[in-house]
Amino acid sequence: MPNKVLASFENSDGSHCVDVFKRDDGSFGFEEFRGESDGAARWQSLSKYGTLMFPSGEAALASAKAHVPWLRQSEIWRYD
């Protein structure tokens, strides 16, 4: 089963996004994607962070902010 995306954040010009997700095993992670305007798929994974594992969504988001400079912004984290 694919990962369940809990939150997706897009940069100001829409060229990159970060998804924070939950895996079937209960761990959390994140990945950065770049926008593809000329291909069939809208987003292509940069395959940098998707294998990192975290105990919570908050921890995954904190790490994403530490690794992805444009994501360093404030927001409220909510998930089920």
Phi, psi and omega in degrees: 000140181290160177298148177266113179287124181264329180203146177226128182241129180250143178287173189296331180260004176075013183271343180219153173216161174234130174253133171256131188222165175243134179270164177301330181280001178092353177278165182240160178200183176210160175213149175259142180232155173245148180285139178242107182273344184252001182250175180288326179267137181288322184236138176242129180295140173276353177051045180256321194235352189300340180267351177293142182239140182226153182281347182209163175295324179298318180293321178296317180294319178299318178293320177301316179296327179287331184263334186246101188306320184288346183275356183287080179220169181264137171203164178266131181265125178222140173201162180281000000 
